Amino acid sequence: MSAADVRTWAPGDELPALEVPITRTLIVAGAIASRDYQDVHHDAELAKGKGSPDIFMNILTTNGLVGRYITDHFGPGAVLRKVAIRLGAPNYPGDTMVLTGKVISVSAEDGTAQVAVVGANGIGRHVTGTVTVSVGGDIGRDIGGEAGRVMGGDIGGEAS
């Protein structure tokens, strides 16, 4: 997206919802990927012994899903500048989390948008927060150079 694209957004604009099925595999894989080996994220019996009805998703997996929601919407050039989230109701296996977002501010000067995000499941709000995303200008410089050419894209330089 170019810096002009951010001008098409206005405070109050809503992003389309994203439904995320909460599976045991997602919960465990997210915990392993983020090196969170707390038993409540992979061992149902131990989680129950600690008062939880089942294993539940960790905050790092939730953070990743929020990031995915924003970058899927704003496109491959989007860069997350700030993610500030708070957890509420746990995500348990067998539920579905529905992520929704609303643009709360836009800056055409620096090509950023701030989006309020909510992730709700069957028992309440799992996550609430705000994300600042850069969608304009020379984003390629952030990763740029050789990395962009190796990935085969035109990120910060010409593809080889």
Residue, then its C-alpha position, 0 to 999 in steps of 0.5 A: m500500500s502507498a501512503a495515499d492508501v491510508r487516506t481512504w480510511a477514516p475513524g469509525d471504519e470497521l474491518p471485516a471479522l475473522e473467525v479463528p477456531i480454537t483447537r488443541t493443536l493451535i493452543v499447544a503449537g502456539a505455546i511451543a512456538s513461543r517457548d511457553y512450557q507452562d502446563v496449563h497450555h498443553d496438559a489438560e489434567l494438570a490444567k484441571g488440577k489448577g482449577s481450569p476446565d481445560i488447557f487455554m491459549n497463552i498471550l503470545t499466541t493471542n498477540g500473534l493472531v491479533g497481528r495476523y488479523i491486522t496484517d491480513h487486512f492491511g496487506p503484505g506491506a503493513v508493519l505493526r508499530k505497536v500492539a497493546i492488548r489485554l486478556g480477558a476470558p480464556n480461549y479454550p479448545g472447541d470455542t471460536m474467537v471472532l476478531t473485529g476491529k475499528v479504525i480509531s485514528v489515521s495519520a496520512e503524514d506518517g502512513t499509520a492507522q490505529v485500530a481498536v481490536v476485540g477478540a470475543n469467544g463463547i464466554g466473553r471478550h478474550v482480548t481487547g486492545t489497540v494496534t498501530v500499523s504503518v501502511g504507507g511509504d517506504i516500509g521496505r526500508d524496515i526489512g529491505g536490502e538483501a532480505g527482500r531480494v532473498m525472499g524473492g520480493d521487491i522489498g527495499g530493492e529490486a528482486s533478483 
